[in-house]
Amino acid sequence: RNGTTKWLKRSIVFIFVIVLLAIFMPVFIPDDKKESSQSPPSSMPGGEGEGSTVGSNVGDEQDEDPMQIAETMGLLRSIFVRHFIAEKEVFMNDTPQRMALSWLSSTNLANEVAQSNYQHQSHTPSTNWEQDKLLRPLVEQYSLAVLFYTMTELEETPWANEDGWLVSSATSSLNVNDHCYYFGVSCTSLYENDKQLRKFNVVSGLNLTENGLQNYIPTEIALLRNLESIVLSYNALSGPIPTELGTLSNLQVLDLGFNYMYGEIPDEVLVQWSNLQYLGLNDNDLTGSIPETLGSSLTSLEYLYLENNNLTWTIPESIGQIPNLQDVRLHLNQLSGPFPNVLATMSNLELLYVDDNYLTGMF
């Protein structure tokens, strides 16, 4: 009987020890052992080890082939350096041109150009690329990318509206018309064979007024050859007016008002603007004189807004040569000399503001 009692006591103690071990043993297992015992192997569905698809996109990794991107970037660089950009700008890190080229090189559209065996030797500057259904949209998207990287000074101060801008990449196919859906960008169609066949779309309008733009206007904006309207007013842009804007012969509206633009109004930009109807350079820090060629060049002008700058010298008589001029605002400058009597004889002129200057004579 005593033997049976001892056996029962020992059994109870043994069971008690087993229960205690079952309860407290996990506390002493190292954390890395816990994780390895709780996570499935990487080769199994749901594993997060090497070869896992959790938290990443396999398609993204396949598309973003570094070798392919480098090859595409090299090809684009050779084409663009030959035609559009200074070589130092694409070889220096953190320039808007380098960043734009890098972004573009990761897109399927750029790769398509590369796969089509475009070589810079087969393209002559400023000719073939403008008629090329693949290369022309690529150049326009490069131009807009440079504009974006230039006018976005800090990531902490983005544009007020960036909808659509540079969202496409290798992970979401970039099409030839994607840039036509960027906020503030409008496009028109180019046709061939007497408008029987649509060739491709080109950028015709850029309206980013009051959108938080900063820095300066890059010269690459002139790569948008068919621009008819540029509206960048009410921003924080500075720097001189790019002379390259003078190459945009289709331009009808240019509004850079309410910025911090400085320098003179360059004569050379006016020569090709025979279609310009609206010129708004008001409320900036422009200096120098009003170009004498303004009247002989801007023959289609209807609205001339140059007020609230630091313009000096006289009002050019040539303004009287503009037949359809309706609204002229030159007030709040430092203009001097006699008031041009020819302005009083302009039959279509409805509004004329010249106060707060140093003009003399009767008007």
RONUDO-187699 format. One record per atom (N, C-alpha, C): x, y, z; residue in one letter. Coordinates in steps of 0.05 Angstrom, whole numbers, padded with zeros to 5 digits, always signed. Atoms other than C-alpha are relative to their C-alpha. Example, Ala and Ser with C-alpha at 12.3 -4.5 7.8 and 13.67 -1.06 7.14 Angstrom:
! RONUDO-187699
+00018-00024+00000A;+00246-00090+00156A;+00018+00024+00000A;-00016-00024-00001S;+00273-00021+00143S;-00015+00022+00014S;
! end
This chain:
! RONUDO-187699
+00017-00024+00000R;+00000+00000+00000R;+00017+00025+00000R;-00018-00023-00001N;+00057+00048+00018N;+00013+00004-00027N;-00013-00002+00027G;+00090+00031-00049G;-00018+00013-00020G;+00019-00011+00019T;+00027+00048-00087T;-00003+00030+00004T;+00002-00029-00007T;+00022+00116-00051T;+00024+00015-00011T;-00024-00013+00010K;+00094+00133-00068K;-00001+00003-00031K;+00002-00001+00030W;+00082+00115-00142W;-00018+00022-00009W;+00020-00021+00008L;+00021+00160-00145L;+00012+00028+00004L;-00012-00027-00005K;+00059+00219-00114K;+00020+00007-00021K;-00020-00005+00020R;+00116+00211-00162R;-00012+00006-00027R;+00014-00005+00026S;+00068+00208-00221S;-00011+00028-00001S;+00012-00027+00000I;+00033+00271-00199I;+00022+00022-00003I;-00022-00020+00002V;+00100+00309-00190V;+00010+00001-00029V;-00010+00001+00027F;+00123+00285-00259F;-00019+00014-00019F;+00019-00013+00017I;+00059+00308-00292I;+00001+00030+00004I;-00001-00029-00007F;+00064+00375-00256F;+00024+00013-00013F;-00025-00011+00012V;+00136+00385-00281V;-00004+00003-00030V;+00005-00001+00029I;+00114+00368-00353I;-00017+00024-00007I;+00018-00023+00005V;+00058+00420-00349V;+00015+00026+00002V;-00016-00024-00003L;+00106+00473-00323L;+00018+00005-00024L;-00018-00003+00023L;+00155+00459-00379L;-00015+00009-00025L;+00016-00007+00024A;+00100+00464-00431A;-00008+00029+00000A;+00009-00028-00003I;+00079+00532-00403I;+00023+00019-00004I;-00022-00019-00002F;+00147+00565-00393F;+00022-00004-00021F;-00022+00006+00019M;+00192+00533-00446M;+00001+00020-00023M;-00002-00019+00022P;+00173+00582-00503P;+00014+00026+00007P;-00013-00025-00009V;+00200+00640-00461V;+00030-00001-00006V;-00029+00003+00002F;+00270+00612-00468F;+00009-00006-00028F;-00008+00004+00028I;+00268+00601-00544I;+00009+00026-00011I;-00010-00025+00012P;+00310+00655-00580P;-00020+00011-00021P;+00019-00012+00018D;+00271+00705-00622D;+00004-00009-00029D;-00004+00008+00027D;+00304+00684-00687D;-00010-00028-00005D;+00011+00027+00003K;+00284+00612-00674K;-00030+00001-00002K;+00029-00003+00001K;+00212+00634-00661K;-00008+00007-00028K;+00008-00009+00026E;+00210+00671-00728E;+00004-00021-00021E;-00005+00021+00020S;+00240+00613-00767S;-00021-00022+00003S;+00020+00021-00004S;+00190+00566-00736S;-00028+00009-00008S;+00027-00010+00006Q;+00131+00612-00750Q;-00003+00007-00029Q;+00002-00009+00027S;+00148+00634-00821S;+00004-00024-00019S;-00003+00021+00019P;+00138+00588-00880P;+00025+00004-00017P;-00024-00003+00017P;+00199+00574-00925P;-00006+00018-00024P;+00003-00019+00022S;+00212+00623-00981S;-00011-00014-00025S;+00009+00014+00024S;+00195+00570-01033S;-00030-00006+00002S;+00029+00005-00003M;+00124+00563-01005M;-00016+00025-00005M;+00017-00024+00004P;+00066+00609-01022P;-00003+00015+00027P;+00003-00016-00024G;+00065+00666-00972G;+00027+00004+00014G;-00026-00004-00013G;+00139+00661-00954G;+00011+00027-00008G;-00010-00026+00005E;+00175+00727-00948E;+00030+00000-00003E;-00029+00002+00004G;+00246+00702-00959G;+00007+00006-00028G;-00010-00005+00028E;+00286+00704-01023E;-00018-00014-00019E;+00018+00012+00020G;+00241+00692-01082G;-00029+00005+00007G;+00028-00006-00009S;+00179+00718-01044S;-00013+00020-00018S;+00016-00020+00015T;+00124+00757-01079T;-00016+00017+00018T;+00015-00016-00019V;+00095+00786-01016V;+00013+00027+00003V;-00010-00027-00004G;+00103+00862-01011G;+00014+00011-00024G;-00014-00010+00024S;+00131+00869-01081S;-00015-00011-00025S;+00013+00007+00024N;+00110+00861-01153N;+00021-00013-00018N;-00019+00014+00016V;+00146+00809-01194V;+00003+00013-00027V;-00001-00014+00026G;+00128+00845-01258G;+00017+00024+00001G;-00016-00024-00002D;+00160+00908-01232D;+00030-00007-00002D;-00028+00007+00000E;+00226+00872-01220E;+00009-00009-00028E;-00008+00009+00027Q;+00225+00841-01289Q;+00002+00024-00019Q;+00001-00023+00018D;+00208+00907-01323D;+00024+00019+00005D;-00022-00019-00007E;+00260+00949-01286E;+00027-00014-00001E;-00026+00012+00005D;+00320+00914-01315D;+00022+00021-00001D;-00020-00022-00001P;+00380+00958-01296P;+00016+00001-00026P;-00016+00001+00025M;+00419+00935-01358M;-00015+00012-00023M;+00017-00011+00022Q;+00361+00951-01404Q;-00004+00030+00003Q;+00004-00029-00005I;+00349+01019-01372I;+00025+00015-00007I;-00025-00013+00007A;+00423+01036-01378A;+00004+00002-00030A;-00003+00000+00029E;+00423+01016-01451E;-00018+00020-00013E;+00019-00020+00011T;+00361+01057-01465T;+00009+00028+00006T;-00009-00027-00007M;+00388+01117-01428M;+00024+00009-00017M;-00022-00007+00017G;+00452+01114-01467G;-00008+00008-00028G;+00010-00007+00027L;+00414+01114-01533L;-00014+00027+00000L;+00015-00026-00001L;+00368+01171-01513L;+00020+00023+00004L;-00019-00021-00005R;+00427+01211-01487R;+00015+00007-00026R;-00014-00005+00025S;+00464+01203-01553S;-00017+00016-00020S;+00019-00014+00018I;+00402+01227-01591I;-00004+00029+00010I;+00007-00026-00011F;+00384+01284-01544F;+00024+00019+00001F;-00024-00017-00001V;+00455+01310-01535V;+00006+00011-00027V;-00005-00009+00027R;+00462+01314-01610R;-00019+00023-00008R;+00021-00019+00009H;+00397+01354-01618H;-00008+00021+00020H;+00015-00018-00017F;+00372+01387-01555F;+00015+00010+00025F;-00010-00007-00026I;+00414+01387-01492I;+00031+00002+00001I;-00029-00002-00005A;+00483+01407-01468A;+00009-00026+00014A;-00009+00026-00011E;+00524+01345-01453E;+00005+00001+00029E;-00007-00002-00028K;+00546+01370-01385K;-00025-00003+00017K;+00025+00000-00016E;+00473+01375-01362E;-00010-00028+00005E;+00010+00027-00004V;+00458+01301-01372V;+00021-00018+00014V;-00020+00016-00014F;+00524+01276-01343F;+00003+00009+00029F;-00001-00009-00027M;+00519+01318-01280M;-00024-00011+00016M;+00022+00010-00017N;+00478+01287-01224N;-00018+00023+00009N;+00020-00018-00012D;+00414+01321-01199D;-00007+00024-00017D;+00011-00020+00018T;+00404+01366-01259T;-00027-00008-00009T;+00027+00008+00010P;+00332+01369-01284P;+00002-00016-00025P;-00002+00014+00025Q;+00356+01344-01351Q;+00008-00030+00005Q;-00009+00027-00007R;+00391+01283-01320R;-00023-00015+00013R;+00022+00014-00013M;+00331+01267-01276M;-00022-00007-00020M;+00020+00005+00020A;+00283+01274-01335A;+00008-00024-00018A;-00010+00021+00018L;+00326+01229-01379L;+00000-00027+00015L;+00000+00024-00016S;+00332+01178-01323S;-00028-00011+00003S;+00028+00008-00002W;+00257+01176-01312W;-00010-00012-00027W;+00010+00009+00027L;+00243+01170-01387L;+00012-00026-00008L;-00014+00025+00008S;+00294+01114-01396S;-00012-00024+00013S;+00012+00023-00013S;+00255+01070-01348S;-00028-00007-00011S;+00026+00004+00011T;+00192+01074-01390T;+00000-00018-00024T;+00002+00018+00023N;+00167+01025-01441N;+00001+00014-00026N;-00001-00015+00025L;+00160+01079-01493L;+00028+00005-00009L;-00029-00004+00007A;+00234+01096-01490A;+00012-00026-00009A;-00011+00026+00009N;+00250+01022-01495N;-00010-00007-00028N;+00011+00006+00027E;+00205+01017-01556E;+00016+00015-00021E;-00016-00015+00019V;+00245+01072-01589V;+00027-00014-00003V;-00026+00013+00001A;+00309+01035-01571A;-00002-00026-00017A;+00003+00025+00015Q;+00282+00969-01598Q;-00005+00005-00030Q;+00004-00007+00028S;+00263+01005-01663S;+00025+00008-00014S;-00026-00005+00011N;+00337+01016-01673N;+00004+00029-00010N;-00006-00027+00006Y;+00337+01091-01673Y;+00028+00006+00008Y;-00027-00008-00005Q;+00408+01115-01678Q;+00003+00030-00006Q;-00002-00029+00004H;+00429+01187-01671H;+00013+00008-00026H;-00012-00007+00025Q;+00469+01183-01735Q;-00022+00003-00022Q;+00020-00001+00021S;+00404+01174-01775S;-00019+00023+00003S;+00018-00022-00004H;+00371+01236-01747H;+00015+00026-00002H;-00013-00026+00002T;+00389+01306-01767T;-00015+00020+00018T;+00012-00018-00019P;+00376+01362-01717P;-00024+00015-00010P;+00023-00017+00004S;+00308+01395-01714S;-00016-00008-00026S;+00015+00007+00023T;+00280+01356-01774T;-00015-00026+00004T;+00013+00026-00001N;+00266+01282-01772N;-00016-00005+00025N;+00013+00007-00025W;+00247+01277-01699W;-00028+00013+00002W;+00026-00014-00002E;+00189+01327-01708E;-00022-00015-00015E;+00019+00015+00016Q;+00156+01281-01758Q;-00002-00030+00007Q;-00002+00028-00007D;+00171+01216-01723D;-00022-00007+00021D;+00023+00006-00017K;+00109+01184-01691K;+00008-00011+00028K;-00009+00010-00026L;+00150+01153-01634L;+00019+00020+00013L;-00021-00018-00012L;+00208+01201-01624L;-00012+00027+00007L;+00011-00026-00006R;+00166+01264-01626R;-00014+00000+00027R;+00013+00001-00027P;+00121+01244-01566P;+00021-00004+00022P;-00021+00004-00020L;+00184+01220-01530L;+00014+00026+00007L;-00013-00026-00005V;+00217+01288-01538V;-00018+00018+00016V;+00019-00017-00015E;+00154+01323-01514E;-00002-00008+00029E;+00002+00009-00028Q;+00150+01279-01452Q;+00026+00007+00015Q;-00026-00008-00012Y;+00224+01293-01439Y;-00002+00030+00007Y;+00002-00029-00005S;+00210+01368-01445S;-00017+00006+00024S;+00018-00004-00023L;+00152+01365-01395L;+00013-00010+00025L;-00014+00010-00023A;+00194+01323-01348A;+00021+00019+00010A;-00020-00021-00008V;+00250+01375-01348V;-00015+00024+00013V;+00016-00022-00011L;+00197+01429-01336L;-00009-00007+00028L;+00009+00009-00026F;+00170+01389-01277F;+00022+00001+00020F;-00022+00001-00019Y;+00237+01376-01244Y;+00012+00027+00005Y;-00011-00027-00004T;+00259+01448-01255T;-00018+00017+00017T;+00019-00018-00014M;+00197+01481-01228M;-00011-00012+00026M;+00006+00011-00027T;+00190+01435-01167T;+00026+00001+00016T;-00025-00005-00014E;+00244+01462-01121E;+00005-00020+00022E;-00003+00018-00023L;+00232+01418-01061L;-00024-00020+00001L;+00021+00020-00003E;+00193+01354-01048E;-00021+00009+00021E;+00019-00009-00020E;+00163+01389-00988E;-00019+00021-00010E;+00018-00020+00011T;+00132+01442-01032T;-00008-00007-00029T;+00008+00009+00027P;+00100+01405-01090P;-00020+00020-00013P;+00019-00016+00014W;+00055+01436-01142W;-00028-00004+00013W;+00027+00002-00011A;-00017+01450-01122A;-00015-00023-00012A;+00013+00022+00014N;-00040+01400-01174N;+00021-00013-00018N;-00019+00015+00016E;+00006+01347-01203E;-00013-00024-00014E;+00014+00023+00010D;-00047+01300-01230D;+00011-00009-00027D;-00009+00012+00025G;-00019+01254-01283G;+00030+00004-00006G;-00027-00006+00007W;+00051+01283-01283W;+00020-00022+00009W;-00022+00020-00004L;+00106+01230-01289L;-00008-00024+00016L;+00008+00023-00015V;+00064+01176-01258V;+00006-00026-00015V;-00005+00024+00016S;+00077+01128-01315S;+00029-00007+00001S;-00028+00010+00000S;+00139+01085-01314S;-00001-00028-00011S;+00000+00028+00009A;+00159+01014-01329A;-00022-00016+00013A;+00020+00015-00014T;+00108+00991-01279T;-00028+00007-00009T;+00026-00006+00012S;+00050+01026-01315S;+00006+00012-00027S;-00009-00006+00027S;+00059+01030-01389S;-00004+00029-00008S;+00001-00027+00010L;+00075+01098-01419L;-00007-00001-00029L;+00009-00001+00028N;+00037+01112-01483N;+00007+00026-00012N;-00008-00024+00014V;+00051+01163-01536V;-00017+00025+00007V;+00018-00023-00006N;-00008+01206-01513N;-00004+00005+00029N;+00004-00003-00028D;-00001+01200-01438D;+00004+00029+00010D;-00005-00027-00009H;+00027+01270-01430H;-00022+00019-00007H;+00023-00017+00006C;-00036+01298-01461C;-00021+00000+00022C;+00019+00001-00022Y;-00072+01279-01397Y;+00012+00011+00026Y;-00011-00014-00023Y;-00025+01315-01350Y;-00017+00024+00007Y;+00015-00024-00008F;-00059+01369-01310F;+00013+00025-00013F;-00009-00025+00012G;-00054+01435-01347G;+00011-00002-00028G;-00011+00004+00027V;-00031+01404-01413V;-00023-00007-00019V;+00020+00006+00021S;-00074+01404-01475S;+00015-00006-00026S;-00012+00009+00025C;-00059+01372-01542C;-00019+00004-00024C;+00015-00001+00025T;-00081+01377-01614T;+00012-00022-00018T;-00009+00022+00018S;-00075+01326-01670S;+00013+00012-00025S;-00013-00006+00026L;-00028+01331-01729L;-00010-00020-00020L;+00010+00017+00021Y;-00054+01303-01794Y;+00019+00000-00024Y;-00015+00001+00025E;-00023+01281-01859E;-00020-00008-00022E;+00017+00007+00023N;-00051+01268-01929N;-00026+00017+00000N;+00023-00018+00001D;-00096+01329-01927D;-00021-00006+00021D;+00018+00005-00024K;-00125+01313-01858K;-00017-00025-00002K;+00015+00025+00002Q;-00148+01244-01879Q;+00011-00021+00020Q;-00012+00020-00018L;-00101+01207-01831L;+00013+00015+00023L;-00012-00013-00023R;-00085+01229-01761R;+00027-00012+00006R;-00027+00010-00004K;-00011+01224-01749K;+00006-00005+00029K;-00004+00003-00028F;-00002+01237-01675F;-00008+00026+00014F;+00008-00024-00016N;-00020+01286-01619N;+00025+00015+00009N;-00022-00017-00009V;+00025+01344-01600V;-00011+00020+00021V;+00007-00019-00021V;+00024+01392-01540V;-00005+00027-00013V;+00007-00027+00011S;-00011+01457-01559S;-00006+00020+00022S;+00006-00019-00021G;-00027+01487-01491G;+00012-00008+00027G;-00012+00005-00027L;+00005+01494-01422L;-00012+00021+00018L;+00013-00018-00019N;-00037+01525-01367N;+00004-00009+00029N;-00006+00007-00027L;-00007+01520-01298L;-00001+00025+00018L;+00003-00024-00016T;-00030+01586-01269T;-00006-00007+00029T;+00005+00002-00029E;-00030+01592-01193E;+00003-00029+00009E;-00004+00029-00006N;+00000+01522-01185N;+00025-00005+00017N;-00023+00005-00017G;+00060+01533-01140G;+00026-00005-00014G;-00025+00004+00015L;+00113+01533-01194L;+00022+00018+00012L;-00023-00015-00011Q;+00183+01555-01172Q;+00023-00001-00019Q;-00025-00001+00015N;+00252+01569-01199N;-00004+00015-00026N;-00001-00015+00025Y;+00256+01588-01273Y;-00013-00017-00022Y;+00012+00014+00023I;+00228+01569-01341I;+00023-00012-00016I;-00023+00013+00014P;+00275+01517-01373P;-00002+00005-00030P;-00001-00004+00029T;+00296+01526-01445T;-00014-00023-00015T;+00012+00024+00014E;+00269+01456-01461E;-00029+00004-00005E;+00028-00005+00006I;+00199+01485-01462I;-00003+00005-00030I;+00001-00005+00029A;+00216+01505-01534A;-00001-00025-00016A;+00003+00025+00015L;+00217+01431-01553L;-00029-00007-00005L;+00029+00004+00005L;+00141+01434-01550L;-00007+00018-00024L;+00000-00016+00024R;+00142+01460-01621R;-00027+00012-00008R;+00026-00010+00009N;+00067+01468-01630N;-00015+00015+00021N;+00014-00015-00021L;+00052+01508-01568L;-00014+00025-00011L;+00015-00023+00008E;-00002+01559-01580E;-00006+00018+00024E;+00007-00015-00024S;-00014+01580-01508S;+00017-00009+00024S;-00015+00005-00024I;+00031+01586-01447I;-00010+00019+00022I;+00011-00015-00022V;-00002+01609-01382V;+00013-00010+00026V;-00014+00008-00025L;+00044+01607-01321L;-00002+00023+00021L;+00003-00023-00018S;+00018+01668-01283S;-00006-00009+00028S;+00006+00004-00028Y;+00010+01675-01208Y;+00016-00024+00012Y;-00017+00020-00012N;+00069+01630-01189N;+00024+00014+00013N;-00024-00012-00012A;+00139+01642-01160A;+00024-00005-00019A;-00022+00003+00019L;+00180+01638-01224L;+00017+00024-00001L;-00019-00022+00002S;+00242+01680-01232S;+00018-00005-00024S;-00019+00003+00022G;+00299+01689-01281G;-00010+00015-00024G;+00007-00015+00024P;+00299+01720-01350P;-00019-00015-00017P;+00017+00013+00020I;+00250+01706-01406I;+00017-00015-00019I;-00018+00016+00018P;+00281+01648-01446P;-00002+00010-00029P;+00001-00009+00028T;+00300+01672-01515T;-00009-00023-00018T;+00010+00023+00016E;+00283+01601-01540E;-00029+00001-00005E;+00029-00003+00005L;+00210+01620-01534L;-00005+00013-00027L;+00004-00013+00026G;+00221+01660-01597G;-00002-00020-00023G;+00003+00020+00022T;+00223+01595-01637T;-00028-00011-00002T;+00027+00010+00000L;+00150+01581-01621L;-00017+00018-00017L;+00014-00018+00019S;+00119+01612-01683S;-00030-00003+00001S;+00029+00003-00002N;+00049+01585-01668N;-00012+00013+00025N;+00009-00011-00026L;+00045+01620-01601L;-00020+00023-00004L;+00021-00020+00000Q;-00019+01660-01591Q;-00004+00014+00027Q;+00003-00011-00027V;-00020+01670-01516V;+00025-00006+00017V;-00022+00003-00020L;+00038+01682-01468L;-00007+00017+00024L;+00007-00014-00025D;+00019+01700-01397D;+00020-00009+00022D;-00019+00005-00022L;+00076+01703-01346L;-00004+00020+00022L;+00005-00021-00020G;+00044+01756-01302G;+00000-00010+00028G;+00000+00005-00028F;+00050+01759-01227F;+00020-00022+00008F;-00022+00017-00008N;+00117+01724-01220N;+00023+00018+00009N;-00023-00016-00008Y;+00188+01748-01205Y;+00021+00000-00023Y;-00018+00000+00023M;+00216+01748-01276M;+00016+00026-00001M;-00017-00024+00001Y;+00274+01796-01286Y;+00015+00001-00026Y;-00014-00003+00025G;+00318+01822-01342G;-00016+00016-00020G;+00014-00016+00020E;+00298+01856-01406E;-00018-00018-00017E;+00016+00014+00019I;+00246+01837-01457I;+00017-00004-00025I;-00018+00004+00022P;+00289+01805-01511P;-00012+00005-00027P;+00009-00006+00027D;+00281+01831-01582D;-00005-00025-00016D;+00000+00024+00017E;+00295+01763-01612E;-00025-00018+00004E;+00023+00017-00004V;+00234+01730-01581V;-00025+00011-00014V;+00024-00012+00012L;+00186+01778-01615L;-00002-00006-00030L;-00001+00001+00029V;+00207+01766-01687V;-00019-00022-00011V;+00016+00022+00010Q;+00171+01699-01695Q;-00029+00000+00010Q;+00027+00001-00013W;+00108+01718-01657W;-00021+00016-00015W;+00020-00014+00016S;+00066+01744-01714S;-00029-00009+00007S;+00026+00011-00008N;+00008+01701-01687N;-00008+00007+00028N;+00006-00005-00028L;+00012+01726-01616L;-00022+00021+00003L;+00023-00018-00005Q;-00053+01758-01591Q;+00000+00011+00028Q;+00001-00008-00028Y;-00041+01763-01516Y;+00029-00002+00011Y;-00026-00001-00012L;+00024+01784-01483L;-00003+00011+00028L;+00002-00008-00027G;+00022+01787-01407G;+00026-00004+00015G;-00025+00001-00016L;+00088+01804-01372L;-00002+00018+00024L;+00005-00019-00021N;+00057+01847-01319N;+00008-00011+00028N;-00006+00007-00028D;+00075+01848-01245D;+00023-00019+00003D;-00026+00014-00003N;+00146+01823-01251N;+00021+00021+00008N;-00022-00019-00005D;+00214+01856-01243D;+00016+00006-00025D;-00014-00004+00026L;+00230+01868-01316L;+00011+00029-00001L;-00014-00026+00003T;+00278+01925-01333T;+00005+00005-00030T;-00007-00006+00027G;+00303+01959-01395G;-00024+00014-00014G;+00021-00014+00016S;+00260+01989-01451S;-00019-00019-00013S;+00019+00016+00016I;+00200+01965-01489I;+00012-00001-00028I;-00013+00002+00026P;+00230+01938-01554P;-00014+00015-00022P;+00011-00015+00023E;+00220+01983-01615E;-00013-00019-00020E;+00010+00019+00020T;+00207+01920-01656T;-00027-00012+00008T;+00025+00012-00009L;+00146+01903-01615L;-00023+00005-00019L;+00022-00007+00018G;+00098+01939-01662G;+00002-00014-00027G;-00003+00012+00027S;+00128+01912-01727S;+00000-00031+00001S;-00001+00029-00002S;+00133+01840-01701S;-00027-00012+00009S;+00025+00011-00011L;+00069+01829-01661L;-00024+00012-00014L;+00021-00013+00016T;+00021+01847-01716T;-00028-00010+00006T;+00027+00011-00007S;-00036+01804-01688S;-00008+00006+00029S;+00004-00005-00029L;-00031+01830-01617L;-00026+00015+00006L;+00025-00014-00009E;-00096+01850-01582E;+00002+00010+00029E;-00002-00007-00029Y;-00076+01853-01508Y;+00030+00001+00007Y;-00028-00005-00008L;-00010+01882-01483L;+00000+00009+00029L;-00001-00006-00029Y;+00001+01879-01407Y;+00029+00000+00009Y;-00027-00003-00009L;+00068+01906-01384L;+00002+00016+00026L;+00001-00017-00024E;+00046+01943-01321E;+00015-00012+00024E;-00013+00007-00026N;+00080+01942-01253N;+00026-00015-00004N;-00027+00010+00003N;+00151+01929-01276N;+00019+00024+00006N;-00019-00022-00003N;+00213+01973-01277N;+00010+00009-00028N;-00007-00007+00027L;+00212+01989-01351L;+00006+00030-00002L;-00008-00027+00002T;+00246+02053-01372T;+00000+00009-00030T;-00002-00012+00026W;+00258+02098-01433W;-00028+00008-00009W;+00025-00011+00011T;+00199+02115-01479T;-00019-00021-00009T;+00019+00018+00013I;+00137+02084-01507I;+00005+00000-00030I;-00007+00000+00028P;+00156+02062-01577P;-00023+00007-00018P;+00020-00009+00019E;+00118+02094-01634E;-00011-00024-00016E;+00008+00023+00016S;+00115+02026-01668S;-00025-00014+00010S;+00025+00012-00010I;+00058+02005-01622I;-00024+00008-00017I;+00023-00009+00017G;+00013+02046-01667G;-00003-00015-00025G;+00002+00016+00024Q;+00027+01997-01723Q;-00016-00026+00004Q;+00015+00025-00006I;-00012+01941-01688I;-00030+00006-00005I;+00027-00008+00008P;-00081+01944-01722P;-00022-00008+00019P;+00022+00011-00016N;-00122+01902-01674N;+00004+00003+00030N;-00006-00004-00028L;-00094+01926-01608L;-00024+00013+00014L;+00023-00009-00014Q;-00151+01934-01558Q;+00005+00010+00028Q;-00005-00006-00029D;-00121+01938-01488D;+00030+00002+00005D;-00028-00005-00005V;-00054+01969-01470V;+00003+00010+00029V;-00004-00007-00028R;-00030+01972-01398R;+00030+00003+00006R;-00028-00007-00004L;+00037+02006-01385L;+00005+00015+00026L;-00002-00016-00024H;+00024+02039-01318H;+00019-00013+00021H;-00017+00009-00022L;+00067+02033-01255L;+00027-00010-00011L;-00027+00004+00009N;+00134+02035-01292N;+00016+00025+00003N;-00016-00024-00001Q;+00188+02087-01302Q;+00004+00011-00028Q;-00001-00010+00027L;+00172+02106-01373L;+00001+00030+00000L;-00003-00029+00001S;+00190+02176-01394S;-00002+00010-00029S;+00001-00010+00027G;+00190+02222-01455G;-00028+00008-00008G;+00026-00009+00009P;+00132+02248-01496P;-00019-00023-00005P;+00021+00020+00005F;+00067+02210-01501F;-00004-00003-00030F;+00003+00004+00029P;+00061+02179-01571P;-00028+00007-00010P;+00026-00008+00010N;+00005+02215-01607N;-00014-00021-00017N;+00011+00021+00018V;-00003+02155-01653V;-00020-00018+00015V;+00018+00017-00015L;-00038+02118-01596L;-00028+00011+00000L;+00027-00013-00001A;-00095+02168-01598A;-00015-00005-00026A;+00013+00004+00026T;-00109+02150-01671T;-00007-00029-00005T;+00005+00029+00004M;-00116+02074-01661M;-00030-00005+00004M;+00030+00003-00001S;-00189+02058-01678S;-00010-00022+00017S;+00009+00023-00016N;-00193+01991-01642N;+00008+00001+00029N;-00010-00002-00027L;-00160+02014-01578L;-00023+00008+00019L;+00022-00005-00019E;-00210+02010-01520E;+00010+00009+00027E;-00011-00007-00026L;-00167+02014-01458L;+00030+00007-00002L;-00028-00009+00000L;-00101+02051-01446L;+00007+00010+00028L;-00009-00008-00026Y;-00066+02056-01379Y;+00029+00007-00001Y;-00028-00009+00000V;-00002+02097-01375V;+00007+00016+00024V;-00005-00016-00024D;-00008+02130-01307D;+00023-00012+00017D;-00022+00007-00017D;+00046+02128-01254D;+00026-00006-00016D;-00025+00000+00015N;+00103+02140-01304N;+00010+00028+00000N;-00012-00027+00002Y;+00143+02202-01323Y;-00004+00011-00028Y;+00006-00009+00028L;+00110+02217-01390L;-00006+00030+00000L;+00006-00029+00004T;+00103+02288-01417T;-00018+00003-00024T;+00017-00006+00023G;+00057+02321-01467G;-00029-00005+00006G;+00028+00003-00003M;-00017+02318-01478M;-00009-00028-00008M;+00012+00025+00007F;-00056+02254-01477F;-00027-00004+00014F;
! end
